[in-house]
Amino acid sequence: MKLPLTTLGLDSQRLLHGRGGLFPDMEHIAIDWFAPVILLTLYAEKANNAELIAHTIAEAKKNPDITAVVVQERHLPKAPKQTVYGELPDQVHAVESGLSYHLSLRQNQNHGFFLDMKPGRDWVRKNAAGKRVLNLFAYTCSLSVAAIKGGAEEVINLDMASSALATGRKNHQLNFDPQTCRRASYLPHDLFKSWGRLVRGAPYDIIIIDPPSNQGKSFNVETHYPKILRRLPELLTPSTQILACLNAPHLGEDYLTDLFTSYQNHGRLPHAPGFNDQTPQAALKALHFSPPPH
Ligand SMILES: C[S@@+](CC[C@H](N)C(=O)[O-])C[C@H]1O[C@@H](n2cnc3c(N)ncnc32)[C@H](O)[C@@H]1O
């Protein structure tokens, strides 16, 4: 096995996307660079795991820019993380296109930043100048930070996880002065209990929909995405732009184009750098729609 751990820049990146199915015997791993830390994520218990960890450590030792290797075992209950080499700095940030985001590499199942959403952040940043943005399923608000960097007038971030939104607030503070931070607001609510509030704040110029594939009773794609579509017209003007995302590997982009059948489809965003996939329909899908033409 050859690991590309030699030429690492400041920007965070996926170094090895085993889950894309293009590397034999490595479908169960991902290796990410969050300077100065290598994160090795294991998604299954496999015979070669110990060898993979040892090899990653050996390669990391050759590069002085790498000060720690963290292994996360996502196949175990609570997906524990462990520092297997070096010392983990108190604070590690994801860095992308000149913006920084807090990471949690010590605890929590998710560390706070989805590298595969880079094309979404780029799109929002490019299109947000002077716009009011509704960011549904905001999590740690990376799309909001990108929108404000792109000149958004206001971003309303909704997520039922108040702790994720608290990190989202900190992400804005990390990148912007206090006055600019006031352009972002946070609604720690279940979307399906908050429509009245969202309708009162409508219309929005950009609406981002980036739900999980499945999250117990809170979100199930086949049940809840159609519910969003039924209420969406209450939030729109004819010129609203919609970024609709789908994380479910078992559903391709056809699922979204069928749901948005009456809308104008401006196409799918490219996949993120480093996320090559032999079945692109299983990877994250981010599509750009606008309301039906009159
Ligand atoms: C895929 S993450 C969103 C990632 C985020 N857009 C980003 O780019 O970092 C999904 C989020 O949906 C939230 N969520 C799930 N069901 C929800 C619901 N019914 N109402 C509000 N938020 C929900 C979860 O708390 C989680 O933070």
The ligand as an ORCA input file, in Angstrom:
! r2SCAN-3c Opt
* xyz 0 1
  C     -25.952     15.884      6.924
  S     -26.036     16.856      8.387
  C     -26.005     18.439      7.644
  C     -24.619     18.866      7.196
  C     -24.452     20.342      6.946
  N     -25.380     20.850      5.952
  C     -23.013     20.654      6.551
  O     -22.746     20.927      5.380
  O     -22.153     20.576      7.434
  C     -27.710     16.615      8.879
  C     -28.225     17.452     10.049
  O     -29.636     17.318     10.065
  C     -30.102     17.505     11.388
  N     -31.491     17.005     11.456
  C     -31.925     15.726     11.272
  N     -33.283     15.683     11.327
  C     -33.717     16.963     11.536
  C     -34.997     17.564     11.656
  N     -36.128     16.824     11.597
  N     -35.068     18.902     11.868
  C     -33.947     19.653     11.956
  N     -32.681     19.140     11.829
  C     -32.575     17.806     11.621
  C     -29.084     16.776     12.227
  O     -29.083     17.288     13.551
  C     -27.778     17.049     11.455
  O     -27.074     18.127     12.032
*
